[in-house]
Amino acid sequence: MPLPQIQSVHAAATPATAGRARRRSKLSAIICWPLLIVCLALISFGLLVCWSAVQSDADYSFSRQLMGVAMGMVACMVLWTFDYRKFGALTYPLLIVSVILILSPHLPVIGRTVMGATSWIYIGMQVQPGEFAKVTVVLFAASLLARYNGRLWDVREYCKCVALLLVPFLAIMTQPDLGTGLVYLFISATTMVMGGARPRYLLISLALFVGVIACVFALDEVLKYQLEDGTWEYKLLKNYQRSRLFVFMNQDSLASTDEGYNLQQAMIAIGSGGLTGKGLGSSTQSSLGFLPEAPTDFIFCVLAEELGFLGVLLLLGLYAALVAVAIHIARTCGNLFGMLIICAIVGMWLFQILENIGMCCGLMPITGIPLPFVSYGSSFMMVNFAMLGLISSVYSHEVAPTTGVGYGSSR
């Protein structure tokens, strides 16, 4: 009588099997598998390049980078399981938190000045609060624009939004940290565009922004004064900031300044990689000390020299996949606040990618903007993981509930 025996075994196992199936179904509903796969590939590739870049520089510790990844994973999980919609009503508290984070390096006991910028605090370990403020700036900008339901048409409300969004930028310029300030501006601009601001208001704002920059340079020429050694000192912009712009606009004089030398060495590293590169760990420009800040600002040059054009294509392909998956989640999200969060994050990533790669190739001015998921920096890595947590939270609370499963499902 084997048949009844088999039937009874299957009948007894059905409740447990059904329970496992439900758990697998729920897990699949709250996890965006394409996002997870792309992120695992990108993070692994970035860690491999970062490990190679720090081997020849005793000032950097790969274990610290791994610690940043571990803490970032915790931050990602916390934000993923947290209902992001609760941030929507915290517009002004998020702005206050952003300003507090940005200004905290000015505190006399914990504040630290590194390379002329008061951007760090020491709390058992050295961290950069301006990096963490990127998360709160994203949430603040998204919650502010979500209030207008995609129609920011009133000129007074538009001016109010612009004024509020400029607060983090003005705060970061007290350090000063122009690179991070530009990231804040790009987050705000992306959110304004996707939040429904009138195009003519945006064009007028862009024209005013260009005009302000021109006025700053003109006023700096008036206020400059000569030092005892014959060099000129400027009031509004640092000498190195002007030098970086000068090098970008006049690349025929690359060897005349430190910034020009840096750009020259960066382009040599990229060009020497060829199609397949010199091999992992075989970068001569960074290992021999020609390439400055190789694990951070110029890590793309290390990648290009060691892995060549094919390695660059792989990185760009992973970035394109990450952006495509994030945009798909934003398009399928039925909540304006969630959509704006993802758009702000994607805008931030795209700006950092284009600026970092562009400055290494001489197509953009040199700044201290790192490469997402690749550049060395535990604070920077934690912030990128936190952004992934926000995207996953939007997916699990808005996209996943359409299947009837997931956090916050009311369907």
ZIKAFEN-V380060 format. One record per pair of residues at least 12 apart in sequence whose C-alpha atoms are under 6 Angstrom apart, sorted by the first residue. I is the first residue (numbers start at 0). J is the second residue. D is the distance in Angstrom with one decimal. If there is no record, write none. Layout:
<<I;J;D> <I;J;D>>
This chain:
<<25;404;5.9> <28;399;5.3> <28;405;5.9> <29;395;4.6> <29;399;5.7> <29;405;5.3> <42;372;5.8> <45;372;5.7> <45;373;4.1> <51;280;5.1> <52;294;5.2> <53;294;5.9> <55;286;5.1> <64;377;5.2> <67;377;4.0> <67;380;5.9> <67;381;5.7> <71;381;3.9> <71;384;5.0> <74;385;5.5> <75;384;5.3> <75;385;4.7> <75;388;4.0> <78;388;5.0> <78;389;5.8> <79;388;4.5> <79;389;6.0> <79;391;5.3> <79;392;4.3> <87;142;5.0> <90;139;5.3> <90;142;5.6> <90;143;5.9> <93;135;5.8> <93;139;5.4> <94;139;6.0> <97;132;5.1> <97;135;5.7> <100;128;5.3> <101;128;5.9> <101;129;4.9> <101;171;5.9> <104;117;5.9> <104;118;5.6> <104;119;5.4> <104;120;5.3> <109;121;5.1> <116;174;5.4> <116;175;5.6> <117;174;4.8> <118;174;6.0> <131;382;5.9> <141;336;5.8> <141;339;5.2> <141;340;5.5> <144;194;5.5> <145;336;5.3> <149;194;5.0> <149;195;4.4> <150;195;4.8> <151;195;5.4> <151;196;4.5> <152;197;5.7> <168;180;5.0> <178;366;5.8> <178;367;5.6> <178;368;5.5> <186;343;5.2> <186;347;5.6> <189;343;5.8> <190;343;5.6> <219;233;6.0> <219;235;5.9> <243;258;5.9> <243;365;5.7> <244;364;5.7> <246;259;5.7> <247;364;5.2> <264;290;5.8> <265;300;5.9> <265;359;5.7> <266;360;5.9> <268;284;6.0> <268;300;5.7> <268;304;5.3> <269;300;5.3> <269;303;5.1> <269;304;5.3> <271;304;5.9> <272;303;5.6> <272;304;3.8> <272;307;4.5> <273;307;5.2> <274;307;4.9> <274;308;4.7> <275;306;5.5> <275;307;4.3> <275;309;5.9> <276;304;5.4> <276;305;4.5> <276;306;4.1> <276;307;3.7> <277;305;4.7> <278;305;4.7> <278;306;5.9> <279;305;5.2> <282;304;6.0> <282;305;5.5> <294;374;6.0> <294;375;5.4> <295;374;4.7> <295;375;5.0> <296;367;5.8> <296;369;5.3> <332;397;5.8> <332;398;5.6> <337;393;5.7> <352;370;5.8>>
